[in-house]
Amino acid sequence: MRMPTTFGMNQIVSHGFGMFLFAALMPFMRESIEISAWQLATIGALTQLAYLGGAMLLGLLGHRLGTGRLALITGITSSTLLLTISQLRDPLLITLALTCLAASAAISWGCIVEIVSRCARAESRSTYLSCASSGTAWGYALNGLLILVVVPLLGWQASWQVAGLFGLLVVALTWHMLRDLKPAPVSPTASAGPVDSVIPTSRLFATIIGERTALFACLICLLVGFTTMPFSYWLNSYLDELSLPAALGGYTWATVGGTGMVAGFLTGKLADRKGHGTALMVIFSGFALGLLAFVYDPGKFALVAGFGYGLMYFPMWGIVAGWLNQHYSSTATMQISGICMVTFGLGGTLGNLLAGYIRETTGSLQDVFFVLTGASLLLVALAIVILRGDRQAALTAKPAAA
C-alpha cells in the first residue's frame, strides 16, 4: 500500500490544502488582511477557472511530459506556494498564489492517475486510485485540526507553514517511491492498447464523443459536479433558511469527511473484486438515497445526506479512472481524466448558476435540492447501464475463454 498512501498524501497537499485550506482559514486571515467580498468572489472564480485550465492542459499536453517528473514539479510548486502565502499580505498576490495552486492540483491528480494505471497491478488499480483520491477527505480533517490546534497557539500563518512543510515531506517521499517504481506486467488478455499508446490531440474530443466508456465517464463527472458543488455551496444556507441549528451543518460536514476517509479503500476493493459497475451503483445509490431522505426531512436526515456525499464524492474519481483504464492505456486514461475534470467543473458551474436562479426567482432553496436529487437519480441510471454492460462483457468473455 506504499503507492496509494504516498499519492493520498499528495492529494492532501494539492487538494486538501491547495484547494480548501484558504476557505478554512479565511475568517482568521481577514482579521489581519483586508479582503473584500468581491475579492473573495474573484478568488473563487479564478481558482475554478485555473483548475479547469490545468485539467484541460493536462488532457491536451500531459502525454508529452513525464508524469513522474511532473508530479514532483507540482508537489514542489504547491509546497512552495503554501509556504509563501504565510508571508503574503497583498490580496492580489494571495489570489495569484491560490490560482496557481488550483492549476497545480488538477495536474497533480492527472499524474497520479497515469502512474497508478501504469505501475499498479490490474487487480488493485481501483483500490489504489480510490484510496489516493480519498486523500482529499483526509485534507478536510487536517484543515479542521489546523484550525483547532495550530491557529489558537501560533496563528493562521503557522497553518500555511505547517501545510507547506508537510508538502515538502511528501515530495521527498514521492521522489523516493518513484525512483524504484516500475511498470506493472501487461496482461495478455487486457483490452487496453499498448502501455504507451496516446490519443492524438486532434482526436481526443472525437474519442470522448464517439466511444461509450469515455463519454459515460465525462457524463458521470458532469453530473457529479452538477450535484455536489451546489450541495456543498448551498447546504448551510438552506439549513439556515429552515432555522435549523448552525451546528447541524458542522456535524454534516464532519460526517462527509469521516465517511470519505474510509470509503476510498472499501469501494475501491469492491470495484476490483466485483466490478466497477457494482461499485458505481453502490456509491451513486447511497448518494441518491441520502438526498431523497434529506429533501423529505432536512433536519432529521442531514447527516444521512452527508454520509452519502462522502461515500460517493471522494472515491468516485478513483473508480472512474480505474474503469477507464480497463479500456485505455495509462496515458490515454490520464488524457480522458483531464477532460473529465473539465466536465466536472462545467457541471458545477451550471449547477450553481441554476441554483442561484432558482433562489432568486422563488426566494427559497427547497427546489434546488429537489433538482439535485433528480440529477443524482440520473447517476444511478448511468451506473445501471454500466453494470449491465460489464455483465454482458463478462458473459461474452466466458465462451471466448473456453
C-alpha positions as CSV (number, residue, x, y, z in Angstrom):
1,M,0.0,0.0,0.0
2,R,3.0,2.3,-0.3
3,M,1.8,3.7,-3.6
4,P,-1.8,4.7,-2.6
5,T,-0.6,6.0,0.7
6,T,2.0,8.3,-0.9
7,F,-0.4,9.5,-3.6
8,G,-3.1,10.0,-0.9
9,M,-0.6,12.3,0.9
10,N,-0.2,14.1,-2.4
11,Q,-3.9,14.7,-2.6
12,I,-3.9,16.1,1.0
13,V,-1.3,18.7,-0.2
14,S,-2.7,19.5,-3.6
15,H,-6.4,19.4,-2.9
16,G,-6.9,19.3,0.9
17,F,-4.5,22.2,1.5
18,G,-4.2,23.8,-2.0
19,M,-7.9,23.9,-2.8
20,F,-9.6,24.1,0.6
21,L,-7.2,25.5,3.3
22,F,-7.9,29.1,2.3
23,A,-11.6,28.7,2.8
24,A,-11.0,27.2,6.2
25,L,-8.5,30.0,7.3
26,M,-10.2,32.9,5.6
27,P,-12.1,34.2,8.7
28,F,-8.8,34.3,10.6
29,M,-6.9,35.9,7.8
30,R,-9.4,38.7,7.4
31,E,-8.6,39.8,10.9
32,S,-5.2,41.0,9.7
33,I,-5.7,41.3,5.9
34,E,-8.3,43.4,4.2
35,I,-10.0,41.0,1.8
36,S,-13.3,42.4,0.4
37,A,-16.3,40.4,-0.6
38,W,-15.6,41.0,-4.3
39,Q,-12.1,39.8,-3.9
40,L,-13.3,36.6,-2.3
41,A,-15.7,36.1,-5.2
42,T,-12.8,36.7,-7.6
43,I,-10.6,34.2,-5.9
44,G,-13.4,31.6,-6.1
45,A,-14.0,32.2,-9.8
46,L,-10.3,32.3,-10.8
47,T,-9.4,29.2,-8.8
48,Q,-12.2,27.4,-10.6
49,L,-11.0,28.6,-14.0
50,A,-7.4,27.7,-13.1
51,Y,-8.5,24.2,-12.1
52,L,-10.3,23.8,-15.4
53,G,-7.3,25.2,-17.3
54,G,-4.9,22.8,-15.6
55,A,-7.2,19.9,-16.3
56,M,-7.5,20.9,-20.0
57,L,-3.8,21.4,-20.3
58,L,-3.1,18.0,-18.9
59,G,-5.6,16.4,-21.2
60,L,-4.1,18.0,-24.3
61,L,-0.4,18.1,-23.5
62,G,0.2,15.9,-20.5
63,H,1.2,12.9,-22.6
64,R,4.2,14.8,-23.9
65,L,5.6,15.3,-20.4
66,G,7.0,12.7,-18.0
67,T,4.3,12.2,-15.4
68,G,6.7,11.3,-12.6
69,R,8.7,14.4,-13.2
70,L,5.5,16.5,-13.4
71,A,4.2,15.0,-10.2
72,L,7.4,16.2,-8.4
73,I,7.2,19.6,-10.0
74,T,3.6,20.1,-8.9
75,G,4.4,18.9,-5.4
76,I,7.3,21.4,-5.1
77,T,5.2,24.2,-6.6
78,S,2.3,23.5,-4.2
79,S,4.6,23.3,-1.2
80,T,6.4,26.5,-2.1
81,L,3.2,28.4,-2.6
82,L,1.7,27.2,0.7
83,L,4.8,28.5,2.5
84,T,4.7,31.7,0.5
85,I,1.1,32.5,1.4
86,S,2.0,32.6,5.1
87,Q,4.1,35.7,4.3
88,L,1.7,37.5,1.9
89,R,-0.5,40.4,2.8
90,D,-1.5,41.7,-0.6
91,P,-4.9,40.2,-1.7
92,L,-3.7,40.3,-5.3
93,L,-0.7,38.2,-4.6
94,I,-2.7,35.8,-2.5
95,T,-5.2,35.5,-5.4
96,L,-2.3,34.7,-7.8
97,A,-0.9,32.1,-5.4
98,L,-4.3,30.4,-4.9
99,T,-4.9,30.4,-8.7
100,C,-1.5,28.6,-9.3
101,L,-2.3,26.1,-6.5
102,A,-5.6,25.2,-8.2
103,A,-4.0,24.6,-11.6
104,S,-1.3,22.5,-9.9
105,A,-3.9,20.4,-8.1
106,A,-5.6,19.4,-11.4
107,I,-2.3,18.5,-13.0
108,S,-1.2,16.5,-9.9
109,W,-4.3,14.3,-9.9
110,G,-3.9,13.5,-13.6
111,C,-0.3,12.5,-13.0
112,I,-1.4,10.2,-10.2
113,V,-4.0,8.6,-12.5
114,E,-1.3,7.9,-15.2
115,I,1.3,6.5,-12.8
116,V,-1.1,4.2,-10.9
117,S,-2.7,3.0,-14.1
118,R,0.8,2.2,-15.5
119,C,2.5,0.7,-12.4
120,A,-0.1,-0.8,-10.2
121,R,-1.3,-4.4,-10.7
122,A,-4.6,-4.6,-12.6
123,E,-6.4,-6.3,-9.7
124,S,-5.5,-3.4,-7.4
125,R,-5.7,-0.3,-9.5
126,S,-9.2,0.9,-8.5
127,T,-8.3,0.3,-4.8
128,Y,-5.1,2.4,-5.2
129,L,-6.8,5.1,-7.2
130,S,-9.8,5.4,-4.8
131,C,-7.5,5.5,-1.7
132,A,-5.5,8.2,-3.4
133,S,-8.5,10.3,-4.3
134,S,-9.8,10.0,-0.7
135,G,-6.7,11.8,0.4
136,T,-8.8,15.0,-0.1
137,A,-11.1,13.8,2.7
138,W,-8.1,13.5,5.0
139,G,-7.2,17.0,3.9
140,Y,-10.6,18.2,5.1
141,A,-9.9,16.6,8.5
142,L,-6.4,18.1,8.8
143,N,-7.7,21.5,7.9
144,G,-10.0,21.2,10.9
145,L,-7.1,20.1,13.1
146,L,-5.1,23.1,12.0
147,I,-7.9,25.4,12.9
148,L,-8.4,23.8,16.3
149,V,-4.8,23.4,17.3
150,V,-2.3,25.5,15.3
151,V,-4.3,28.7,14.8
152,P,-5.1,29.3,18.5
153,L,-1.5,28.6,19.5
154,L,0.6,30.0,16.6
155,G,-1.7,32.0,14.3
156,W,-3.0,31.4,10.8
157,Q,0.4,32.0,9.3
158,A,1.7,28.9,11.0
159,S,-1.0,26.8,9.5
160,W,0.2,27.6,6.0
161,Q,3.8,26.9,7.1
162,V,2.8,23.5,8.5
163,A,1.0,22.7,5.3
164,G,4.0,23.7,3.2
165,L,6.5,21.7,5.3
166,F,4.2,18.7,5.1
167,G,4.2,19.2,1.3
168,L,8.0,19.1,1.1
169,L,8.0,15.9,3.2
170,V,5.5,14.4,0.7
171,V,7.7,15.5,-2.2
172,A,10.6,13.6,-0.7
173,L,8.5,10.5,-0.1
174,T,7.2,10.7,-3.6
175,W,10.6,11.0,-5.1
176,H,11.8,8.0,-3.1
177,M,8.9,5.9,-4.3
178,L,9.1,6.9,-7.9
179,R,12.8,6.2,-8.0
180,D,12.2,2.4,-7.7
181,L,8.8,2.3,-9.4
182,K,8.5,0.0,-12.4
183,P,5.5,-0.6,-14.8
184,A,3.3,-3.5,-13.9
185,P,3.4,-6.5,-16.3
186,V,0.9,-6.2,-19.1
187,S,-1.8,-8.9,-19.0
188,P,-2.1,-10.7,-22.4
189,T,-5.8,-10.6,-22.0
190,A,-6.0,-6.9,-21.3
191,S,-8.4,-4.9,-23.5
192,A,-6.4,-1.7,-23.4
193,G,-3.9,-0.8,-26.1
194,P,-0.1,-0.6,-25.6
195,V,1.0,0.8,-22.4
196,D,2.4,4.0,-24.0
197,S,-0.4,4.5,-26.6
198,V,-1.7,8.0,-26.8
199,I,-4.8,9.6,-28.2
200,P,-3.7,12.3,-30.6
201,T,-4.9,15.7,-29.5
202,S,-6.8,16.2,-32.8
203,R,-8.8,13.0,-32.0
204,L,-9.3,13.4,-28.2
205,F,-12.7,15.1,-28.3
206,A,-13.9,12.8,-31.1
207,T,-12.9,9.8,-29.0
208,I,-14.8,11.2,-26.0
209,I,-17.9,11.8,-28.1
210,G,-17.7,8.7,-30.1
211,E,-16.7,6.0,-27.6
212,R,-19.1,4.8,-24.9
213,T,-16.7,4.4,-22.0
214,A,-15.1,7.9,-22.4
215,L,-18.4,9.5,-23.0
216,F,-20.0,7.9,-19.9
217,A,-17.0,8.9,-17.8
218,C,-17.4,12.5,-18.8
219,L,-21.2,12.4,-18.3
220,I,-20.7,11.0,-14.8
221,C,-18.2,13.8,-13.9
222,L,-20.6,16.4,-15.3
223,L,-23.5,15.1,-13.2
224,V,-21.3,14.7,-10.1
225,G,-20.2,18.4,-10.5
226,F,-23.8,19.5,-11.1
227,T,-24.9,17.8,-7.8
228,T,-22.0,18.0,-5.4
229,M,-20.8,21.6,-5.9
230,P,-24.2,23.2,-5.4
231,F,-24.9,20.9,-2.5
232,S,-21.7,21.9,-0.7
233,Y,-22.1,25.6,-1.6
234,W,-25.8,26.0,-0.5
235,L,-26.2,23.4,2.3
236,N,-25.5,25.7,5.2
237,S,-27.6,28.4,3.6
238,Y,-30.6,26.0,3.3
239,L,-30.3,24.8,6.9
240,D,-30.2,28.5,8.0
241,E,-33.3,29.2,5.8
242,L,-35.1,26.4,7.7
243,S,-34.0,27.9,11.1
244,L,-32.1,24.7,11.9
245,P,-29.1,24.8,14.3
246,A,-25.9,26.0,12.8
247,A,-24.1,23.1,14.4
248,L,-26.0,20.7,12.2
249,G,-24.0,21.9,9.2
250,G,-20.8,21.3,11.1
251,Y,-21.8,17.8,12.0
252,T,-22.9,17.1,8.4
253,W,-19.5,18.1,7.0
254,A,-17.7,16.1,9.7
255,T,-19.8,13.2,8.5
256,V,-18.7,13.9,4.9
257,G,-15.1,13.9,5.8
258,G,-15.2,10.9,8.1
259,T,-17.0,8.8,5.5
260,G,-14.7,9.9,2.7
261,M,-11.7,8.9,4.8
262,V,-12.7,5.2,4.7
263,A,-14.9,5.0,1.6
264,G,-11.9,5.0,-0.8
265,F,-10.4,1.8,0.4
266,L,-13.7,0.0,0.8
267,T,-15.3,1.0,-2.5
268,G,-12.0,0.6,-4.4
269,K,-11.8,-3.0,-3.1
270,L,-15.4,-3.5,-4.3
271,A,-14.6,-2.2,-7.7
272,D,-11.6,-4.5,-8.1
273,R,-13.4,-7.6,-6.8
274,K,-17.0,-7.2,-8.1
275,G,-16.6,-4.8,-11.0
276,H,-16.7,-1.0,-11.5
277,G,-20.3,-1.0,-12.4
278,T,-21.2,-2.6,-9.0
279,A,-19.0,0.0,-7.1
280,L,-20.6,2.9,-9.0
281,M,-24.1,1.5,-8.3
282,V,-23.3,1.4,-4.6
283,I,-21.9,4.9,-4.3
284,F,-24.4,6.6,-6.5
285,S,-27.3,4.8,-4.8
286,G,-26.0,5.9,-1.4
287,F,-25.8,9.5,-2.6
288,A,-29.2,9.5,-4.2
289,L,-30.9,7.8,-1.1
290,G,-29.2,10.4,1.1
291,L,-30.6,13.3,-0.9
292,L,-34.0,11.7,-1.1
293,A,-34.1,11.4,2.7
294,F,-32.7,15.0,3.0
295,V,-35.4,16.6,0.9
296,Y,-38.1,14.6,2.8
297,D,-36.9,15.9,6.2
298,P,-33.7,18.1,6.2
299,G,-33.4,18.4,9.9
300,K,-33.6,14.7,10.6
301,F,-31.6,13.4,7.6
302,A,-28.9,16.0,7.0
303,L,-26.3,13.6,8.4
304,V,-27.6,10.8,6.1
305,A,-27.0,13.2,3.1
306,G,-23.5,13.9,4.4
307,F,-22.8,10.2,4.6
308,G,-24.0,9.7,1.0
309,Y,-21.9,12.6,-0.2
310,G,-18.7,11.3,1.5
311,L,-19.4,7.8,0.2
312,M,-19.7,9.0,-3.4
313,Y,-17.6,12.1,-4.0
314,F,-14.2,11.1,-2.8
315,P,-13.8,7.6,-4.2
316,M,-15.7,8.3,-7.4
317,W,-12.6,9.8,-9.0
318,G,-10.6,6.6,-8.4
319,I,-13.3,4.2,-9.5
320,V,-14.0,6.1,-12.7
321,A,-10.2,6.3,-13.5
322,G,-9.9,2.6,-12.8
323,W,-12.8,1.8,-15.1
324,L,-11.3,3.9,-17.9
325,N,-8.0,2.1,-17.5
326,Q,-9.8,-1.2,-18.3
327,H,-10.4,0.1,-21.8
328,Y,-7.5,2.5,-22.4
329,S,-3.7,2.8,-21.8
330,S,-2.4,4.6,-18.8
331,T,-1.6,7.7,-20.9
332,A,-5.0,7.8,-22.6
333,T,-6.6,7.3,-19.2
334,M,-4.8,10.4,-18.0
335,Q,-5.9,12.4,-21.1
336,I,-9.6,11.4,-20.7
337,S,-9.4,12.0,-16.9
338,G,-8.2,15.6,-17.6
339,I,-11.3,16.2,-19.8
340,C,-13.4,14.6,-17.0
341,M,-12.2,17.2,-14.6
342,V,-13.2,19.9,-17.1
343,T,-16.7,18.5,-17.4
344,F,-16.9,18.3,-13.6
345,G,-16.1,22.0,-13.4
346,L,-18.7,22.8,-16.1
347,G,-21.3,20.8,-14.3
348,G,-20.6,22.6,-11.0
349,T,-20.8,25.9,-12.7
350,L,-24.1,25.1,-14.3
351,G,-25.5,23.7,-11.1
352,N,-24.5,26.8,-9.1
353,L,-25.9,29.1,-11.7
354,L,-29.2,27.2,-11.8
355,A,-29.3,27.2,-8.0
356,G,-28.8,30.9,-7.9
357,Y,-31.5,31.5,-10.5
358,I,-34.0,29.3,-8.6
359,R,-33.3,31.0,-5.3
360,E,-33.6,34.4,-6.9
361,T,-37.0,33.6,-8.6
362,T,-38.6,31.5,-5.8
363,G,-36.9,33.0,-2.7
364,S,-36.2,29.5,-1.4
365,L,-33.6,26.8,-1.8
366,Q,-36.0,23.9,-1.5
367,D,-36.5,23.4,-5.2
368,V,-32.7,23.5,-5.6
369,F,-32.3,20.3,-3.6
370,F,-35.2,18.7,-5.5
371,V,-33.3,19.3,-8.7
372,L,-30.1,17.9,-7.2
373,T,-32.0,14.8,-6.1
374,G,-33.3,14.3,-9.6
375,A,-29.8,14.6,-11.1
376,S,-28.5,12.1,-8.5
377,L,-31.0,9.6,-9.9
378,L,-29.5,10.1,-13.3
379,L,-26.2,9.0,-11.9
380,V,-27.9,5.8,-10.6
381,A,-29.3,5.3,-14.1
382,L,-25.8,5.6,-15.7
383,A,-24.5,3.1,-13.1
384,I,-27.2,0.6,-14.1
385,V,-26.2,0.9,-17.8
386,I,-22.6,0.5,-16.9
387,L,-23.3,-2.5,-14.7
388,R,-25.4,-4.2,-17.4
389,G,-22.6,-3.6,-19.9
390,D,-20.0,-5.1,-17.6
391,R,-22.1,-8.2,-17.1
392,Q,-22.7,-8.6,-20.8
393,A,-19.0,-8.3,-21.4
394,A,-18.2,-10.9,-18.8
395,L,-20.7,-13.3,-20.3
396,T,-19.2,-12.7,-23.8
397,A,-15.7,-13.3,-22.5
398,K,-16.5,-16.6,-20.9
399,P,-17.3,-18.5,-24.1
400,A,-14.2,-16.9,-25.8
401,A,-12.0,-18.1,-22.9
402,A,-13.5,-21.6,-23.2
